[in-house]
Structures are given as C-alpha cells and as structure tokens.
C-alpha cells in the first residue's frame, strides 16, 4: 500500500512542470507581439518629424532606392535616406545591444539589479572620451588628425575595453573568476572612473564642459550610415553570440558549483559574456554617449512575460530594447521641436518610474 502511494506521488511529481515553464506557456503571444510592435515602431519613427512621410511614401522611396521606378518627393527622399533611416537603424542596434547585454550581465551575476555599467564598461568609455576632450596631449591630437570626427568614438570604445579587461583581470583569484569579486571590482572601478571624470570636468573650459555634458547625456543626433556600419559588426556579434549562451546561463542560475557539475565551463561563459557585453555597450557609448536604464529595465519587463528562461529573455530583451530606444529617440527629436532633448534624459525619466513600479510589484508579491 505504501509502495503504491509512493509510486503515485513520484509520478505526480515528475509530471508537474517547473514554475518557469508554466510562466512561459501562459504568454506565448509576447514574442510575436514584440516583432509586430518593432515593425510598427520602425515605420512610425521613420515617418514622423518636421516633415511627415506617410507609410506609402516610405514604401515608394525604398522601392526607388532598390532600383524600381517610382515618383517620389526629392526632399522627403533625401530626409528619409540620409537622416531618419540611419538614425532609426542606429537606435535599433544600440537599444538591442544594451538590453541583451543587460540581460546577460544579470544572468551572469544572478542579480536582477545588475546592468552593463556595473562592471565599469560605460564609465570607462566615458572617462576615455572626457580625457580626450579635455587633455590636448600629442596622442589624442595625432588620433584626431588620422581619424577625424571618429577619433572620439574609437577612444571611447578603447576605454570601455580597457576597463572591462581590468575588472576581469583583477577579479581572477587563484586562477578562478569569482563573481562576487568581479562585482566589487566593478564598483571600485566605477568609483575611480567617476573621480577621474570629475577631475577632468574641473579642469575643462566652458566649451569643453558643453561637449562633456552633451556626451554624458547621450544623443543619436550624429547618426549616419558610417556610424551605423561602424557599430554593426560589434553589435551583431553580441546579438548572435549572447543568445547562444542561454542554456549555460539557465544552469548558472542554480549556482556556480551546480552549474560546473552539470558541465558548464564557467571560465568560458564569464569571459564570453564580458567580451560580448563590452562590444555592444562600448560601441553604443562610443557613438551615442551614455544611455541609461535600457539594460536594467527591459530584461525585467521581459521576465514578467516569459519567465526566467534565458532562451526567451535574451531574445525578448533585444526586441524590447530596440523598440523602447527607437520610441524614446522619436520623442526626443519631436517633443521639443525644433530643438532636441538628450535621449539619456528621456530614458531616465521613463525608466525610473517603471523600475520603481517593478520593485514595488515584486515586494507586494513577496509579501503575499
């Protein structure tokens, strides 16, 4: 009798799906909705502005650019192809890269409050850019002479890479990459970068201060096809490489020791997450400045719909980040037209209330 009861209980336990699976099945519509919303967002963002371009006109202009014969307005064609389309493409790449990097960093640290800035990527890029703006040393002058307007972006990307590498190397203890040490090292590097940036700001002239302020607030105003193509290889590598780590990140959620016993190469996973995140975030800061809250809030919102499975969280975060940043940029260039609001301010104004709502919601759920 006892054996029969135990067998029934065992079968019941085996058939019971995990909580994450339940949450994933409940919301199968989220991914299709995100894809459709992204397409609508692209059309709306490309069309709105001082000169409105209808969806039909967008279609005709794109058809003409592909070689088909179509009668289009020359002014609208120039604005669409030279200004708005590269700007929307840049917003899509940066938003997707920041969000998927944020989801990967949160999975690596097993902390939903983590974001790419936590390991010093953003602060390192910002420090390098501010140093180039303020310090007129021969190295920076030589780079400016060789690379022109792209010198600042390349220096910022180099700063992001150097900071991430420094954090990773310091965090290695006895041949192992300890997550806690990496987290604390990132906090320390962030504080040091902030202090050095403060010194540079103190030494800056009025004109340099304006450049620093513009850089720190973030903007997509300088978007061009050259800037899109310059970050495309790095962001594409992150968007392809990070979702391939989803299974390992799921196992890492059980703990480092359990994941290691299940065959996860912890050293390789940590290294790949850091490298891909640095590529995506470093290039975004290099071309658009610091844009906050995308990598922090978007993964939270996606988890509310699909659960904790990184196979869906990472893909959904990329789509959600692209949607949110594209919409934010559309608001930034239209809400105070003909002026333009820095996009970093807008993402902070929109992201802070959403993040606080998520925190209070989780607190009520925990109390219940």
GUTIMAR-900446 format. One record per residue (C-alpha): residue number from 1; residue in three letters; x, y, z. Coordinates in steps of 0.2 Angstrom, whole numbers. Layout:
<lokols>
<lokol seq="NUM" type="ALA" X="X" Y="Y" Z="Z"/>
...
</lokols>
This chain:
<lokols>
<lokol seq="1" type="UNK" X="0" Y="0" Z="0"/>
<lokol seq="2" type="UNK" X="14" Y="12" Z="5"/>
<lokol seq="3" type="UNK" X="23" Y="7" Z="-11"/>
<lokol seq="4" type="UNK" X="8" Y="11" Z="-22"/>
<lokol seq="5" type="UNK" X="6" Y="28" Z="-14"/>
<lokol seq="6" type="UNK" X="24" Y="32" Z="-16"/>
<lokol seq="7" type="UNK" X="23" Y="27" Z="-34"/>
<lokol seq="8" type="UNK" X="8" Y="39" Z="-37"/>
<lokol seq="9" type="UNK" X="17" Y="53" Z="-28"/>
<lokol seq="10" type="UNK" X="33" Y="51" Z="-38"/>
<lokol seq="11" type="UNK" X="23" Y="50" Z="-55"/>
<lokol seq="12" type="UNK" X="13" Y="66" Z="-49"/>
<lokol seq="13" type="UNK" X="30" Y="75" Z="-45"/>
<lokol seq="14" type="UNK" X="38" Y="70" Z="-62"/>
<lokol seq="15" type="UNK" X="23" Y="76" Z="-72"/>
<lokol seq="16" type="UNK" X="22" Y="93" Z="-63"/>
<lokol seq="17" type="UNK" X="31" Y="106" Z="-74"/>
<lokol seq="18" type="UNK" X="43" Y="119" Z="-67"/>
<lokol seq="19" type="UNK" X="37" Y="137" Z="-62"/>
<lokol seq="20" type="UNK" X="47" Y="145" Z="-76"/>
<lokol seq="21" type="UNK" X="39" Y="133" Z="-89"/>
<lokol seq="22" type="UNK" X="21" Y="137" Z="-83"/>
<lokol seq="23" type="UNK" X="25" Y="156" Z="-85"/>
<lokol seq="24" type="UNK" X="32" Y="153" Z="-102"/>
<lokol seq="25" type="UNK" X="17" Y="144" Z="-108"/>
<lokol seq="26" type="UNK" X="5" Y="157" Z="-101"/>
<lokol seq="27" type="UNK" X="12" Y="170" Z="-113"/>
<lokol seq="28" type="UNK" X="16" Y="163" Z="-130"/>
<lokol seq="29" type="UNK" X="10" Y="179" Z="-138"/>
<lokol seq="30" type="UNK" X="24" Y="190" Z="-131"/>
<lokol seq="31" type="UNK" X="37" Y="187" Z="-145"/>
<lokol seq="32" type="UNK" X="25" Y="189" Z="-160"/>
<lokol seq="33" type="UNK" X="18" Y="205" Z="-152"/>
<lokol seq="34" type="UNK" X="36" Y="211" Z="-149"/>
<lokol seq="35" type="UNK" X="41" Y="208" Z="-168"/>
<lokol seq="36" type="UNK" X="25" Y="216" Z="-174"/>
<lokol seq="37" type="UNK" X="27" Y="231" Z="-162"/>
<lokol seq="38" type="UNK" X="45" Y="233" Z="-168"/>
<lokol seq="39" type="UNK" X="40" Y="234" Z="-187"/>
<lokol seq="40" type="UNK" X="26" Y="247" Z="-182"/>
<lokol seq="41" type="UNK" X="39" Y="257" Z="-172"/>
<lokol seq="42" type="UNK" X="51" Y="257" Z="-187"/>
<lokol seq="43" type="UNK" X="38" Y="264" Z="-199"/>
<lokol seq="44" type="UNK" X="31" Y="277" Z="-186"/>
<lokol seq="45" type="UNK" X="49" Y="283" Z="-181"/>
<lokol seq="46" type="UNK" X="55" Y="285" Z="-199"/>
<lokol seq="47" type="UNK" X="39" Y="294" Z="-204"/>
<lokol seq="48" type="UNK" X="37" Y="307" Z="-190"/>
<lokol seq="49" type="UNK" X="46" Y="323" Z="-189"/>
<lokol seq="50" type="UNK" X="46" Y="341" Z="-195"/>
<lokol seq="51" type="UNK" X="41" Y="334" Z="-212"/>
<lokol seq="52" type="UNK" X="29" Y="319" Z="-211"/>
<lokol seq="53" type="UNK" X="32" Y="305" Z="-223"/>
<lokol seq="54" type="UNK" X="17" Y="293" Z="-224"/>
<lokol seq="55" type="UNK" X="20" Y="274" Z="-224"/>
<lokol seq="56" type="UNK" X="15" Y="273" Z="-243"/>
<lokol seq="57" type="UNK" X="28" Y="286" Z="-247"/>
<lokol seq="58" type="UNK" X="41" Y="277" Z="-237"/>
<lokol seq="59" type="UNK" X="37" Y="261" Z="-247"/>
<lokol seq="60" type="UNK" X="39" Y="271" Z="-263"/>
<lokol seq="61" type="UNK" X="56" Y="279" Z="-258"/>
<lokol seq="62" type="UNK" X="63" Y="262" Z="-253"/>
<lokol seq="63" type="UNK" X="57" Y="254" Z="-269"/>
<lokol seq="64" type="UNK" X="66" Y="268" Z="-279"/>
<lokol seq="65" type="UNK" X="82" Y="265" Z="-269"/>
<lokol seq="66" type="UNK" X="81" Y="247" Z="-274"/>
<lokol seq="67" type="UNK" X="80" Y="251" Z="-292"/>
<lokol seq="68" type="UNK" X="62" Y="251" Z="-296"/>
<lokol seq="69" type="UNK" X="54" Y="266" Z="-305"/>
<lokol seq="70" type="UNK" X="43" Y="277" Z="-293"/>
<lokol seq="71" type="UNK" X="39" Y="295" Z="-292"/>
<lokol seq="72" type="UNK" X="44" Y="302" Z="-275"/>
<lokol seq="73" type="UNK" X="47" Y="319" Z="-267"/>
<lokol seq="74" type="UNK" X="65" Y="323" Z="-268"/>
<lokol seq="75" type="UNK" X="65" Y="332" Z="-252"/>
<lokol seq="76" type="UNK" X="57" Y="318" Z="-242"/>
<lokol seq="77" type="UNK" X="68" Y="305" Z="-251"/>
<lokol seq="78" type="UNK" X="84" Y="314" Z="-245"/>
<lokol seq="79" type="UNK" X="77" Y="316" Z="-227"/>
<lokol seq="80" type="UNK" X="72" Y="298" Z="-226"/>
<lokol seq="81" type="UNK" X="88" Y="290" Z="-233"/>
<lokol seq="82" type="UNK" X="101" Y="302" Z="-226"/>
<lokol seq="83" type="UNK" X="94" Y="307" Z="-209"/>
<lokol seq="84" type="UNK" X="80" Y="297" Z="-202"/>
<lokol seq="85" type="UNK" X="83" Y="279" Z="-208"/>
<lokol seq="86" type="UNK" X="101" Y="279" Z="-202"/>
<lokol seq="87" type="UNK" X="96" Y="286" Z="-185"/>
<lokol seq="88" type="UNK" X="82" Y="273" Z="-183"/>
<lokol seq="89" type="UNK" X="94" Y="259" Z="-188"/>
<lokol seq="90" type="UNK" X="107" Y="266" Z="-175"/>
<lokol seq="91" type="UNK" X="93" Y="266" Z="-162"/>
<lokol seq="92" type="UNK" X="88" Y="248" Z="-166"/>
<lokol seq="93" type="UNK" X="106" Y="242" Z="-164"/>
<lokol seq="94" type="UNK" X="110" Y="252" Z="-148"/>
<lokol seq="95" type="UNK" X="94" Y="248" Z="-140"/>
<lokol seq="96" type="UNK" X="95" Y="229" Z="-144"/>
<lokol seq="97" type="UNK" X="114" Y="228" Z="-139"/>
<lokol seq="98" type="UNK" X="111" Y="237" Z="-122"/>
<lokol seq="99" type="UNK" X="96" Y="227" Z="-117"/>
<lokol seq="100" type="UNK" X="103" Y="210" Z="-122"/>
<lokol seq="101" type="UNK" X="119" Y="214" Z="-113"/>
<lokol seq="102" type="UNK" X="109" Y="219" Z="-98"/>
<lokol seq="103" type="UNK" X="100" Y="203" Z="-98"/>
<lokol seq="104" type="UNK" X="116" Y="193" Z="-100"/>
<lokol seq="105" type="UNK" X="125" Y="203" Z="-86"/>
<lokol seq="106" type="UNK" X="110" Y="200" Z="-74"/>
<lokol seq="107" type="UNK" X="111" Y="181" Z="-78"/>
<lokol seq="108" type="UNK" X="130" Y="180" Z="-75"/>
<lokol seq="109" type="UNK" X="129" Y="189" Z="-58"/>
<lokol seq="110" type="UNK" X="112" Y="181" Z="-54"/>
<lokol seq="111" type="UNK" X="106" Y="198" Z="-49"/>
<lokol seq="112" type="UNK" X="91" Y="207" Z="-57"/>
<lokol seq="113" type="UNK" X="98" Y="224" Z="-52"/>
<lokol seq="114" type="UNK" X="114" Y="222" Z="-62"/>
<lokol seq="115" type="UNK" X="117" Y="231" Z="-78"/>
<lokol seq="116" type="UNK" X="132" Y="233" Z="-90"/>
<lokol seq="117" type="UNK" X="138" Y="249" Z="-81"/>
<lokol seq="118" type="UNK" X="140" Y="238" Z="-65"/>
<lokol seq="119" type="UNK" X="157" Y="231" Z="-72"/>
<lokol seq="120" type="UNK" X="163" Y="248" Z="-77"/>
<lokol seq="121" type="UNK" X="160" Y="247" Z="-96"/>
<lokol seq="122" type="UNK" X="151" Y="264" Z="-98"/>
<lokol seq="123" type="UNK" X="161" Y="273" Z="-85"/>
<lokol seq="124" type="UNK" X="177" Y="268" Z="-94"/>
<lokol seq="125" type="UNK" X="171" Y="273" Z="-111"/>
<lokol seq="126" type="UNK" X="165" Y="290" Z="-103"/>
<lokol seq="127" type="UNK" X="182" Y="293" Z="-94"/>
<lokol seq="128" type="UNK" X="192" Y="290" Z="-110"/>
<lokol seq="129" type="UNK" X="180" Y="302" Z="-120"/>
<lokol seq="130" type="UNK" X="181" Y="315" Z="-107"/>
<lokol seq="131" type="UNK" X="200" Y="314" Z="-106"/>
<lokol seq="132" type="UNK" X="201" Y="316" Z="-125"/>
<lokol seq="133" type="UNK" X="190" Y="331" Z="-124"/>
<lokol seq="134" type="UNK" X="200" Y="340" Z="-110"/>
<lokol seq="135" type="UNK" X="218" Y="334" Z="-112"/>
<lokol seq="136" type="UNK" X="226" Y="341" Z="-128"/>
<lokol seq="137" type="UNK" X="240" Y="328" Z="-127"/>
<lokol seq="138" type="UNK" X="250" Y="323" Z="-143"/>
<lokol seq="139" type="UNK" X="242" Y="306" Z="-144"/>
<lokol seq="140" type="UNK" X="225" Y="312" Z="-145"/>
<lokol seq="141" type="UNK" X="230" Y="326" Z="-157"/>
<lokol seq="142" type="UNK" X="238" Y="313" Z="-168"/>
<lokol seq="143" type="UNK" X="222" Y="302" Z="-167"/>
<lokol seq="144" type="UNK" X="211" Y="316" Z="-172"/>
<lokol seq="145" type="UNK" X="222" Y="320" Z="-187"/>
<lokol seq="146" type="UNK" X="221" Y="302" Z="-193"/>
<lokol seq="147" type="UNK" X="203" Y="298" Z="-189"/>
<lokol seq="148" type="UNK" X="195" Y="315" Z="-189"/>
<lokol seq="149" type="UNK" X="177" Y="315" Z="-181"/>
<lokol seq="150" type="UNK" X="178" Y="296" Z="-177"/>
<lokol seq="151" type="UNK" X="193" Y="298" Z="-166"/>
<lokol seq="152" type="UNK" X="182" Y="301" Z="-150"/>
<lokol seq="153" type="UNK" X="172" Y="286" Z="-154"/>
<lokol seq="154" type="UNK" X="187" Y="275" Z="-156"/>
<lokol seq="155" type="UNK" X="195" Y="281" Z="-140"/>
<lokol seq="156" type="UNK" X="179" Y="279" Z="-130"/>
<lokol seq="157" type="UNK" X="177" Y="261" Z="-136"/>
<lokol seq="158" type="UNK" X="195" Y="258" Z="-131"/>
<lokol seq="159" type="UNK" X="192" Y="265" Z="-114"/>
<lokol seq="160" type="UNK" X="177" Y="253" Z="-112"/>
<lokol seq="161" type="UNK" X="188" Y="238" Z="-117"/>
<lokol seq="162" type="UNK" X="202" Y="243" Z="-106"/>
<lokol seq="163" type="UNK" X="190" Y="245" Z="-91"/>
<lokol seq="164" type="UNK" X="182" Y="228" Z="-94"/>
<lokol seq="165" type="UNK" X="198" Y="219" Z="-96"/>
<lokol seq="166" type="UNK" X="205" Y="227" Z="-80"/>
<lokol seq="167" type="UNK" X="189" Y="222" Z="-70"/>
<lokol seq="168" type="UNK" X="191" Y="204" Z="-77"/>
<lokol seq="169" type="UNK" X="209" Y="203" Z="-73"/>
<lokol seq="170" type="UNK" X="208" Y="209" Z="-55"/>
<lokol seq="171" type="UNK" X="193" Y="198" Z="-52"/>
<lokol seq="172" type="UNK" X="203" Y="182" Z="-55"/>
<lokol seq="173" type="UNK" X="208" Y="174" Z="-39"/>
<lokol seq="174" type="UNK" X="219" Y="159" Z="-38"/>
<lokol seq="175" type="UNK" X="215" Y="155" Z="-56"/>
<lokol seq="176" type="UNK" X="196" Y="157" Z="-54"/>
<lokol seq="177" type="UNK" X="185" Y="171" Z="-59"/>
<lokol seq="178" type="UNK" X="174" Y="174" Z="-43"/>
<lokol seq="179" type="UNK" X="158" Y="183" Z="-47"/>
<lokol seq="180" type="UNK" X="157" Y="192" Z="-31"/>
<lokol seq="181" type="UNK" X="175" Y="199" Z="-33"/>
<lokol seq="182" type="UNK" X="171" Y="204" Z="-51"/>
<lokol seq="183" type="UNK" X="155" Y="214" Z="-44"/>
<lokol seq="184" type="UNK" X="165" Y="223" Z="-31"/>
<lokol seq="185" type="UNK" X="179" Y="226" Z="-43"/>
<lokol seq="186" type="UNK" X="167" Y="234" Z="-55"/>
<lokol seq="187" type="UNK" X="160" Y="245" Z="-41"/>
<lokol seq="188" type="UNK" X="178" Y="251" Z="-37"/>
<lokol seq="189" type="UNK" X="182" Y="254" Z="-55"/>
<lokol seq="190" type="UNK" X="166" Y="264" Z="-57"/>
<lokol seq="191" type="UNK" X="170" Y="275" Z="-42"/>
<lokol seq="192" type="UNK" X="188" Y="278" Z="-48"/>
<lokol seq="193" type="UNK" X="182" Y="282" Z="-66"/>
<lokol seq="194" type="UNK" X="169" Y="294" Z="-58"/>
<lokol seq="195" type="UNK" X="183" Y="303" Z="-48"/>
<lokol seq="196" type="UNK" X="194" Y="305" Z="-63"/>
<lokol seq="197" type="UNK" X="180" Y="311" Z="-74"/>
<lokol seq="198" type="UNK" X="176" Y="324" Z="-60"/>
<lokol seq="199" type="UNK" X="194" Y="330" Z="-61"/>
<lokol seq="200" type="UNK" X="193" Y="331" Z="-79"/>
<lokol seq="201" type="UNK" X="177" Y="341" Z="-78"/>
<lokol seq="202" type="UNK" X="185" Y="353" Z="-65"/>
<lokol seq="203" type="UNK" X="199" Y="356" Z="-77"/>
<lokol seq="204" type="UNK" X="188" Y="359" Z="-93"/>
<lokol seq="205" type="UNK" X="185" Y="375" Z="-101"/>
<lokol seq="206" type="UNK" X="167" Y="381" Z="-104"/>
<lokol seq="207" type="UNK" X="167" Y="375" Z="-122"/>
<lokol seq="208" type="UNK" X="174" Y="358" Z="-116"/>
<lokol seq="209" type="UNK" X="161" Y="357" Z="-102"/>
<lokol seq="210" type="UNK" X="147" Y="359" Z="-116"/>
<lokol seq="211" type="UNK" X="155" Y="344" Z="-125"/>
<lokol seq="212" type="UNK" X="156" Y="334" Z="-109"/>
<lokol seq="213" type="UNK" X="138" Y="337" Z="-105"/>
<lokol seq="214" type="UNK" X="132" Y="333" Z="-122"/>
<lokol seq="215" type="UNK" X="142" Y="317" Z="-121"/>
<lokol seq="216" type="UNK" X="136" Y="312" Z="-104"/>
<lokol seq="217" type="UNK" X="118" Y="314" Z="-108"/>
<lokol seq="218" type="UNK" X="118" Y="304" Z="-124"/>
<lokol seq="219" type="UNK" X="111" Y="308" Z="-141"/>
<lokol seq="220" type="UNK" X="108" Y="300" Z="-158"/>
<lokol seq="221" type="UNK" X="109" Y="317" Z="-167"/>
<lokol seq="222" type="UNK" X="125" Y="312" Z="-176"/>
<lokol seq="223" type="UNK" X="119" Y="296" Z="-184"/>
<lokol seq="224" type="UNK" X="124" Y="292" Z="-201"/>
<lokol seq="225" type="UNK" X="127" Y="277" Z="-212"/>
<lokol seq="226" type="UNK" X="145" Y="277" Z="-207"/>
<lokol seq="227" type="UNK" X="141" Y="276" Z="-188"/>
<lokol seq="228" type="UNK" X="128" Y="263" Z="-191"/>
<lokol seq="229" type="UNK" X="141" Y="252" Z="-201"/>
<lokol seq="230" type="UNK" X="155" Y="255" Z="-188"/>
<lokol seq="231" type="UNK" X="145" Y="248" Z="-174"/>
<lokol seq="232" type="UNK" X="136" Y="234" Z="-184"/>
<lokol seq="233" type="UNK" X="149" Y="221" Z="-183"/>
<lokol seq="234" type="UNK" X="151" Y="223" Z="-164"/>
<lokol seq="235" type="UNK" X="133" Y="224" Z="-160"/>
<lokol seq="236" type="UNK" X="129" Y="209" Z="-172"/>
<lokol seq="237" type="UNK" X="142" Y="198" Z="-164"/>
<lokol seq="238" type="UNK" X="134" Y="202" Z="-147"/>
<lokol seq="239" type="UNK" X="116" Y="199" Z="-153"/>
<lokol seq="240" type="UNK" X="121" Y="182" Z="-161"/>
<lokol seq="241" type="UNK" X="134" Y="177" Z="-148"/>
<lokol seq="242" type="UNK" X="124" Y="181" Z="-131"/>
<lokol seq="243" type="UNK" X="108" Y="171" Z="-135"/>
<lokol seq="244" type="UNK" X="119" Y="155" Z="-139"/>
<lokol seq="245" type="UNK" X="124" Y="156" Z="-120"/>
<lokol seq="246" type="UNK" X="106" Y="155" Z="-114"/>
<lokol seq="247" type="UNK" X="107" Y="137" Z="-109"/>
<lokol seq="248" type="UNK" X="123" Y="139" Z="-99"/>
<lokol seq="249" type="UNK" X="115" Y="155" Z="-90"/>
<lokol seq="250" type="UNK" X="100" Y="145" Z="-86"/>
<lokol seq="251" type="UNK" X="111" Y="132" Z="-77"/>
<lokol seq="252" type="UNK" X="121" Y="145" Z="-69"/>
<lokol seq="253" type="UNK" X="106" Y="151" Z="-60"/>
<lokol seq="254" type="UNK" X="107" Y="135" Z="-50"/>
<lokol seq="255" type="UNK" X="124" Y="141" Z="-43"/>
<lokol seq="256" type="UNK" X="142" Y="140" Z="-49"/>
<lokol seq="257" type="UNK" X="145" Y="123" Z="-41"/>
<lokol seq="258" type="UNK" X="130" Y="115" Z="-48"/>
<lokol seq="259" type="UNK" X="132" Y="123" Z="-65"/>
<lokol seq="260" type="UNK" X="150" Y="116" Z="-65"/>
<lokol seq="261" type="UNK" X="145" Y="99" Z="-60"/>
<lokol seq="262" type="UNK" X="132" Y="99" Z="-75"/>
<lokol seq="263" type="UNK" X="146" Y="103" Z="-87"/>
<lokol seq="264" type="UNK" X="146" Y="122" Z="-89"/>
<lokol seq="265" type="UNK" X="163" Y="129" Z="-92"/>
<lokol seq="266" type="UNK" X="162" Y="144" Z="-80"/>
<lokol seq="267" type="UNK" X="178" Y="152" Z="-86"/>
<lokol seq="268" type="UNK" X="172" Y="152" Z="-104"/>
<lokol seq="269" type="UNK" X="154" Y="158" Z="-100"/>
<lokol seq="270" type="UNK" X="161" Y="173" Z="-89"/>
<lokol seq="271" type="UNK" X="173" Y="178" Z="-102"/>
<lokol seq="272" type="UNK" X="161" Y="177" Z="-117"/>
<lokol seq="273" type="UNK" X="148" Y="187" Z="-108"/>
<lokol seq="274" type="UNK" X="160" Y="201" Z="-103"/>
<lokol seq="275" type="UNK" X="168" Y="201" Z="-121"/>
<lokol seq="276" type="UNK" X="151" Y="202" Z="-130"/>
<lokol seq="277" type="UNK" X="144" Y="215" Z="-117"/>
<lokol seq="278" type="UNK" X="159" Y="226" Z="-119"/>
<lokol seq="279" type="UNK" X="157" Y="225" Z="-138"/>
<lokol seq="280" type="UNK" X="139" Y="230" Z="-138"/>
<lokol seq="281" type="UNK" X="139" Y="243" Z="-124"/>
<lokol seq="282" type="UNK" X="156" Y="250" Z="-128"/>
<lokol seq="283" type="UNK" X="151" Y="254" Z="-146"/>
<lokol seq="284" type="UNK" X="135" Y="261" Z="-141"/>
<lokol seq="285" type="UNK" X="143" Y="273" Z="-129"/>
<lokol seq="286" type="UNK" X="156" Y="277" Z="-142"/>
<lokol seq="287" type="UNK" X="144" Y="284" Z="-155"/>
<lokol seq="288" type="UNK" X="129" Y="290" Z="-144"/>
<lokol seq="289" type="UNK" X="136" Y="293" Z="-126"/>
<lokol seq="290" type="UNK" X="129" Y="286" Z="-110"/>
<lokol seq="291" type="UNK" X="111" Y="280" Z="-112"/>
<lokol seq="292" type="UNK" X="104" Y="273" Z="-95"/>
<lokol seq="293" type="UNK" X="90" Y="261" Z="-89"/>
<lokol seq="294" type="UNK" X="89" Y="251" Z="-106"/>
<lokol seq="295" type="UNK" X="100" Y="237" Z="-100"/>
<lokol seq="296" type="UNK" X="92" Y="237" Z="-82"/>
<lokol seq="297" type="UNK" X="73" Y="239" Z="-85"/>
<lokol seq="298" type="UNK" X="70" Y="230" Z="-101"/>
<lokol seq="299" type="UNK" X="75" Y="212" Z="-95"/>
<lokol seq="300" type="UNK" X="64" Y="215" Z="-80"/>
<lokol seq="301" type="UNK" X="49" Y="218" Z="-91"/>
<lokol seq="302" type="UNK" X="53" Y="203" Z="-102"/>
<lokol seq="303" type="UNK" X="54" Y="192" Z="-87"/>
<lokol seq="304" type="UNK" X="37" Y="197" Z="-81"/>
<lokol seq="305" type="UNK" X="30" Y="190" Z="-98"/>
<lokol seq="306" type="UNK" X="41" Y="175" Z="-102"/>
<lokol seq="307" type="UNK" X="48" Y="169" Z="-85"/>
<lokol seq="308" type="UNK" X="67" Y="166" Z="-81"/>
<lokol seq="309" type="UNK" X="71" Y="155" Z="-96"/>
<lokol seq="310" type="UNK" X="86" Y="165" Z="-104"/>
<lokol seq="311" type="UNK" X="82" Y="157" Z="-121"/>
<lokol seq="312" type="UNK" X="67" Y="169" Z="-122"/>
<lokol seq="313" type="UNK" X="73" Y="183" Z="-110"/>
<lokol seq="314" type="UNK" X="88" Y="187" Z="-121"/>
<lokol seq="315" type="UNK" X="79" Y="187" Z="-137"/>
<lokol seq="316" type="UNK" X="64" Y="197" Z="-130"/>
<lokol seq="317" type="UNK" X="76" Y="209" Z="-122"/>
<lokol seq="318" type="UNK" X="84" Y="213" Z="-139"/>
<lokol seq="319" type="UNK" X="67" Y="216" Z="-147"/>
<lokol seq="320" type="UNK" X="61" Y="226" Z="-132"/>
<lokol seq="321" type="UNK" X="77" Y="237" Z="-131"/>
<lokol seq="322" type="UNK" X="76" Y="241" Z="-149"/>
<lokol seq="323" type="UNK" X="58" Y="246" Z="-148"/>
<lokol seq="324" type="UNK" X="60" Y="257" Z="-132"/>
<lokol seq="325" type="UNK" X="75" Y="266" Z="-138"/>
<lokol seq="326" type="UNK" X="68" Y="269" Z="-155"/>
<lokol seq="327" type="UNK" X="52" Y="276" Z="-147"/>
<lokol seq="328" type="UNK" X="62" Y="286" Z="-135"/>
<lokol seq="329" type="UNK" X="73" Y="294" Z="-149"/>
<lokol seq="330" type="UNK" X="57" Y="298" Z="-159"/>
<lokol seq="331" type="UNK" X="50" Y="308" Z="-143"/>
<lokol seq="332" type="UNK" X="67" Y="316" Z="-140"/>
<lokol seq="333" type="UNK" X="68" Y="324" Z="-158"/>
<lokol seq="334" type="UNK" X="49" Y="329" Z="-158"/>
<lokol seq="335" type="UNK" X="43" Y="333" Z="-141"/>
<lokol seq="336" type="UNK" X="53" Y="350" Z="-140"/>
<lokol seq="337" type="UNK" X="55" Y="353" Z="-159"/>
<lokol seq="338" type="UNK" X="64" Y="361" Z="-167"/>
<lokol seq="339" type="UNK" X="76" Y="358" Z="-153"/>
<lokol seq="340" type="UNK" X="81" Y="340" Z="-147"/>
<lokol seq="341" type="UNK" X="80" Y="333" Z="-130"/>
<lokol seq="342" type="UNK" X="95" Y="322" Z="-125"/>
<lokol seq="343" type="UNK" X="90" Y="304" Z="-126"/>
<lokol seq="344" type="UNK" X="98" Y="299" Z="-109"/>
<lokol seq="345" type="UNK" X="87" Y="311" Z="-100"/>
<lokol seq="346" type="UNK" X="72" Y="304" Z="-108"/>
<lokol seq="347" type="UNK" X="76" Y="286" Z="-105"/>
<lokol seq="348" type="UNK" X="80" Y="290" Z="-86"/>
<lokol seq="349" type="UNK" X="63" Y="300" Z="-85"/>
<lokol seq="350" type="UNK" X="54" Y="285" Z="-92"/>
<lokol seq="351" type="UNK" X="64" Y="271" Z="-84"/>
<lokol seq="352" type="UNK" X="65" Y="277" Z="-66"/>
<lokol seq="353" type="UNK" X="46" Y="276" Z="-63"/>
<lokol seq="354" type="UNK" X="45" Y="259" Z="-72"/>
<lokol seq="355" type="UNK" X="59" Y="252" Z="-62"/>
<lokol seq="356" type="UNK" X="51" Y="258" Z="-46"/>
<lokol seq="357" type="UNK" X="35" Y="250" Z="-51"/>
<lokol seq="358" type="UNK" X="43" Y="234" Z="-54"/>
<lokol seq="359" type="UNK" X="52" Y="234" Z="-37"/>
<lokol seq="360" type="UNK" X="35" Y="238" Z="-28"/>
<lokol seq="361" type="UNK" X="26" Y="225" Z="-38"/>
<lokol seq="362" type="UNK" X="39" Y="212" Z="-33"/>
<lokol seq="363" type="UNK" X="39" Y="217" Z="-15"/>
<lokol seq="364" type="UNK" X="20" Y="215" Z="-14"/>
<lokol seq="365" type="UNK" X="21" Y="198" Z="-22"/>
<lokol seq="366" type="UNK" X="34" Y="193" Z="-10"/>
<lokol seq="367" type="UNK" X="24" Y="199" Z="5"/>
<lokol seq="368" type="UNK" X="9" Y="190" Z="-2"/>
</lokols>
